[in-house]
Amino acid sequence: MKTILRIILILILIGAFSTIFFLPISSQTQEKPTIKIVTTIFPAYDFARTITKDTNTSIELLIKPGVDLHSYEPTPQDIINIKESNIFIYNGGESESWVKNILKELSVDTTIIRMMDSVELIAESSDNIINKEQNKKPVYDEHIWTNPNNVIKISEAISQAVKNHSPDDTSTIQRNLDQYKTNLQNLDNDFRMLSNTKTGKLIVADRFPFRYFIEEYGFDYIAAYPGCSEQAEASAKTITELIKQTKQNSQKIIFNLELSNNKIAQTVASSTDAKILTWHSIHNVSQTDFDSGKTYIDFMRDNFDNLNEALYDHSAS
Ligand SMILES: [Zn+2]
């Protein structure tokens, strides 16, 4: 008993000691962030992180890596975080209808950025989709970032908001934006070159949230399901059509999406000997990829390599 009391006493002393001596030191060295940005999805988080590099900004991602964003509901703490933010960035599509109620409660001091307001919107479509969605009222596709040119427009909106909240960082923000635009333009050039020089059909044994990408670069493709909403079970008709298309087009590569259950891709691959590669929609990312610090540009570079591998250069053969 005496030993336990002694341990408790020591713990209390350590606690008191650290409160008195350590906390003031850490709060002196760690400067309070100048601005606080709260974002809903990974692309918004990554764009804000890139634009505010080398500034004293805190950025929070609400929809955590690896989770299904369609089942996301904000916690009371999430709502407090949004209310305390200087800049709140959300995408504004169908999967973020929960945002609407929170916006009404935000103070005028919070700058609200709806990424879909920065770009020209394209309606969801069932072109080249095997399972067309029945009786669904037409909505705008929300995966606007799949076209790098849209990311330039979104980044401009974010950098303007950050400059307004933190005028001292104006030159750093501008430098980051200029650098980012160069990287995005290089990405755009590379995809354009790929679509101009290579032909072949991209077989997507999964959902297809790449409408903005396809409108910009014009690759030939076929996919199982539209959008990227809830996971679909593979129907016999879908599997049969994908296998037929893979064989007809002599495709050695078929695609799945990140965080997919992979059922369709695995079934098609086992009947065709095609290899499965991932085409990242980047709507959400895995915990591993998030922890390793992968960026939008990194995922798009992976996409470039994988599309390049899947396409045959018929003009050269
Ligand atoms: Zn999505």
Boltz pocket constraint, residues with backbone or C-beta under 6 A from the ligand:
constraints:
  - pocket:
      binder: B
      contacts: [[A, 143], [A, 209], [A, 227], [A, 228], [A, 229], [A, 281], [A, 283]]
      max_distance: 6.0
